[in-house]
Amino acid sequence: MPRITLEVSEELSQQLAQVGDRLPELLALSLQQPAVPAQVYRYILDFLASSPTPEQIAEFKPTPEMQERLRTLLTRSNAGELTPTELKELDEYERIEHLVVMIKAGNLSYLTS
């Protein structure tokens, strides 16, 4: 197994000593990035937590920044230029879109009655 040597502050050294054998696990976890930024999930959760009306649910859409990012990912995908990380991001946006579509579809009966 490779060995890595780091220079760290005294304070960080004390904190690292407290985690002991868990340091490799913690380092691995810290390197994992979510497929999409946390603010995307926060935006959706905040909306749902606001007890939206059926009309607001029907009108719900991504922020302009999310829409721009999706356009970029789709353009790069169509050109065959997505990195593995971008592919994971696009896949997660598709899962989120599917979830929102299901929420909106479940809301249809309230709008049509």
MODELLER restraints for C-alpha pairs under 7 A, 6 or more apart:
rsr = mdl.restraints
at = mdl.atoms
rsr.add(forms.Gaussian(group=physical.xy_distance, feature=features.Distance(at['CA:35:A'], at['CA:88:A']), mean=5.76, stdev=0.5))
rsr.add(forms.Gaussian(group=physical.xy_distance, feature=features.Distance(at['CA:35:A'], at['CA:89:A']), mean=4.55, stdev=0.5))
rsr.add(forms.Gaussian(group=physical.xy_distance, feature=features.Distance(at['CA:35:A'], at['CA:92:A']), mean=6.33, stdev=0.5))
rsr.add(forms.Gaussian(group=physical.xy_distance, feature=features.Distance(at['CA:36:A'], at['CA:89:A']), mean=5.48, stdev=0.5))
rsr.add(forms.Gaussian(group=physical.xy_distance, feature=features.Distance(at['CA:36:A'], at['CA:92:A']), mean=6.90, stdev=0.5))
rsr.add(forms.Gaussian(group=physical.xy_distance, feature=features.Distance(at['CA:54:A'], at['CA:107:A']), mean=6.16, stdev=0.5))
rsr.add(forms.Gaussian(group=physical.xy_distance, feature=features.Distance(at['CA:54:A'], at['CA:110:A']), mean=6.42, stdev=0.5))
rsr.add(forms.Gaussian(group=physical.xy_distance, feature=features.Distance(at['CA:54:A'], at['CA:111:A']), mean=6.45, stdev=0.5))
rsr.add(forms.Gaussian(group=physical.xy_distance, feature=features.Distance(at['CA:57:A'], at['CA:104:A']), mean=6.27, stdev=0.5))
rsr.add(forms.Gaussian(group=physical.xy_distance, feature=features.Distance(at['CA:58:A'], at['CA:104:A']), mean=5.83, stdev=0.5))
rsr.add(forms.Gaussian(group=physical.xy_distance, feature=features.Distance(at['CA:73:A'], at['CA:86:A']), mean=6.99, stdev=0.5))
rsr.add(forms.Gaussian(group=physical.xy_distance, feature=features.Distance(at['CA:73:A'], at['CA:90:A']), mean=6.51, stdev=0.5))
rsr.add(forms.Gaussian(group=physical.xy_distance, feature=features.Distance(at['CA:76:A'], at['CA:82:A']), mean=5.52, stdev=0.5))
